[in-house]
């Protein structure tokens, strides 16, 4: 809220990550991660977490010829974000992130990928338990 009492909408409510009772804007984290010189593309989503409700997951595509480690990304974020906003899961991708026609990253597609992964994992665990 500004001094005049107005609120500024900075993200879509459905994209808000709720982790351990904290409301986290993926855009804020993406802005920080975009400041890493080696990063070409970034997207942040919330993924299910049994303890926290959701946890922050970041997808990074690096610029050609660049390298970066998970620890380096976390250290960079830790200097610029509150601890609860630092991505707990970081996935490096070699291919471009899914986008809509205007070039905006399609977070929904990434959430769908994560959901499908979780379902496959759960099915595998059920199969293993039934053996």
N, C-alpha and C positions, 0 to 999 in steps of 0.2 A: 504494500500500500504506500502511495506517495504522500507528501505532506498535505495535499488537498483531499485525501481520503479515497483516491481512485486506485483500483487494482489493475495491474497489467497482466494479461494472459500471456504466459511465455511458452506454454506447451499445451498439447491436447491432453485432456484429463485421462483419456483411455491409455495414453502413452506414459503416464506418470508411473514411476516405480515406487512401490510401497514396501520398504525393507525395514523390518524391526520397528515398525511404527513411524518411520521417517518417510516423508514424501520427497522423492528425488526426481529431478528433471533430467531426462536423458540428454536434452540439448545442452545443458550446462556442462555435463561431462564430455560430450562430443566436442564442445568448444575448446575445452582444455586439451583433449587428446589431439585435436587438429593443430595445436601449437607445437607438437613434436615435429621437427623438421623431416624426419624419416617417414612420416605417415602421409600416405596419399589419400586414403579413404578411411572413414570411421563410422561406426554405428553403435549405439548403446541400447540395450533392451533389459527388461527385467525377466528373469527366469525363475520358475518355482523353486522354493527353498523350504524344506520341512520345518525349519526352526524360525526363520525370519519372515516367512510369507513369500517374499521374492528376494533375489539377490541381483546385483548389477553385473551384467556381462557385456564386454566390449569386443567388437569385431574390428580388426585392423588390417588394412592392406598397405603394405610398405611400398615406397617408391623403388623403382628398379635399381638393383645393386646395393640397396640399403639393408641393414640388419638391426635388430632390436630384440631385447629379451623381455620376458614378462616382468622380471625384477626391475629393469630400467623403466618400464612403463609405470609400474606401481610407485616407484620412487618419484618420478616426475609428477604423478597425480597427487601423491602424499604431500608434496610441497605446495600444491595449489587448491586442494579440495579438503573438505572435512573427511575424517576417516571413514564414515559410513557411506560416503559417495565414491570412494576409490573402488574401481572394478575388482570384484573378487575372482571373476573368471575372465580371462583374456584369450581370445582366439585369433591367431594370425591366419590370414587367407592369402592365397596366391592369385586368386581371380577376383575380379571386380565384384563389389557387393550388388545385390539386386536393386534396381532403380525403376522409378516410374519415368514416363516420357520426358519430363522436364529435368531429369538428372537427380532428383531427390531420392535418397536411400529409402527403400521400402522396408521399414521395420517389421511390418506385418508378415512379410515373407520370412524374415529371420525368426520371428516368434513361431511361425508355422513349422519351420525346420526343427527348431528346438523341441516343439511339442511332438513331432514325429519321432525324433531321436529318443525322447523319454518313453514314448509308447513302445518303440522297438525294444528298448532296454527292459521295460516292465514285462513285455511278452517273453523275452529271453529268460528273465528271472523266473517267470511262472513255468516255462518249459523245463528249466533246470530243476525246479522244485518238484515237478511232476515225474521226473525220470527216476 
